[in-house]
Amino acid sequence: GSDGSDGSESDAYPPSHNARGDGDGDGDGNDDDDNYAHGPLDICHESYFLEGYLHIPAFVDPELAQGLRRMLLDPFVEGEWEGSSRVRPIFDEQCAGIDDENPKGLRFVQQLLLVDPEWLKVAVHPRLIEVATSLLGPDVNLHHAKASLKPPGHVTLQSWHQDGFYLNEDPPEFLTIMVYLDATTQAAGATKIVVGSHQNGLILHPPTADDRTDASRGADNVRLGGSISTDVAEQQGPIIEPAMAVGDAVVLSPFVVHSVGDNHSRTTKVALAFAYKAASAVDCEPGGNWRAFAELPVARDGEPTMTFHF
């Protein structure tokens, strides 16, 4: 779990410069499982359950992160999926034309798993599943996967909130793994977390004017509405805004209060969100979980259920 790589070949992850193709160099045309490994995971259960979040440094290698970043951005640069009500890409027009790698100001992809089959391979990868089973138990299902981007000049509309308010599971046994494909700092897309706030349980999310009028915030907010005011968030515990290196990950518990800051840098900040649930948790959303591949069994008896090679 540490990022103390000495730069040796054994630390390289992957040896290729992207997330696709024959990344392990064995000539079989596949990225094998070890291509996603970047040192042993250090999953501190006590910290997660006490503080409501877990920072895992060097979760993926920076080279792989760069490949995943390109795999996300390139289709939207080329105009794919624009206007799709299913994939639901959202653009920040005021941020367009600043970053050549994200010229249209893409800031959100609701249905990441529909953009490219490679994303399903990532979502079920043993490295992610190891985290999920370690904290949720041996039987785990996929809940959803999405991408959150902060283009240059982006001012966030995502107020303080708890994922457990929007994702209605009974019991609320699920988590979200955020994988950072860019380095983040304060004023450059960092995630804000209220440490220990999950211990206070579910907090009311009163609708705000933005919740009622800004449909771009997504179906979760439009349907349920609401966010936590800054005053209430500050009463829940100490607020941190940890800097993330490329390839770091943060695991968020259902009721930890968190938000995302603005991006005043000149480059887009990209993070992927993979949400998993205990298989025994019952989906109580009105109409059911509508997200792509929802309830896909990704682990049974503590082991991944599938490995894909595309």
Secondary structure, 3 states (H helix, E strand, C coil): CCCCCCCCHHHCCCCCCCCCCCCCCCCCCCCCHHHHCCCCCCCCHHHHHHHCEEEECCCCCHHHHHHHHHHHHHHHHCCCCCCCCCCCEEECHHHCCCCCCCCCCEEEECCHHHCCHHHHHHHCCHHHHHHHHHHHCCCEEEEEEEEEEECCCCCCCCCEECHHHHCCEECCCEEEEEEECCCEECCEECEEEECCHHHHCCCCCCCCHHHHHCHHHCHHHHHHCCCECHHHHHCCCCEECCCECCCCEEEECCCCCEEECCECCCCCEEEEEEEEEECCCEECCCCCCCCCCCCCEEEECCEECCCCCC
